[in-house]
Amino acid sequence: MSRASYINETTEKKFDLIHTAKSVGIAYLISVILLFLLAIGATFSDMESKTVNILITLVTCVSVALSGFMAARGTGRGGLINGIIAGVMYTVILYLAGGLINGNISFNMSTVVAVILGIICGGLGGVFGVNTKKRRR
């Protein structure tokens, strides 16, 4: 293989919108399950609201990272960008759904923090996803 073809093969970024959307959907399903378990735990224990908010943020970050991981692993290239796109998709959908449920879409500092966390966690998940190898059975 010539050097030019190797460079073109390795630098080509691939993005699959359908696969990324599926990854975000699976991450939302996992989020719902984890948040349901958290709600049950918070109901039967004396958790402070500050602790619950931290755990909700942690569940969201893990789900966004998982979304980026699955998106990047499925494409096999461009882990950082695929992870960031998945993280932004997850965060924007969450923001819009929350705004529709509350009847109020407002842009404030918590929105900026959520988008930044989505970018960071999705990007990290994407980097890990593209750098792990699928196991053969």
Secondary structure as UniProt FT lines:
FT   HELIX           3..11
FT   HELIX           17..43
FT   HELIX           49..75
FT   HELIX           79..102
FT   HELIX           109..130
//
